[in-house]
Amino acid sequence: MPHRTVSWTRIDRAGRDSRPTIPAGLLSATARIDMTVRTTRRPLYAAGKFDRAAIMSAAAKAAHAHQERFGGTWAEAMSVCLTAAWRTAKLARHMAAH
């Protein structure tokens, strides 16, 4: 039976590399979307439904700011901001239920 050595450094590094990374600007996009919802007074979740137009509008506004601050493509900015907008909408749904 062959003898194998275990490299704990390699195992630890593999575990760290397999963690999902948080995209740059996700927290600032979430904050910007929260501010957009407050200033426009257009909730992302109301009357038991997601307001998809409000979600898209808030994400687009946040994407412009994200692109100015972090650079990158429009697709990357919209991806981050739509993720943040849907997280915010789902949190609003959760808060409405409780």
Secondary structure, DSSP 4 states (H G I P E B T S, - for coil): -------HHHHHHHHHHTSPPPPTTHHHHHHHHHHHHHHHT--SEETTEE-HHHHHHHHHHHHHHHHHHH---HHHHHHHHHHHHHHHHHHHHHHHH-
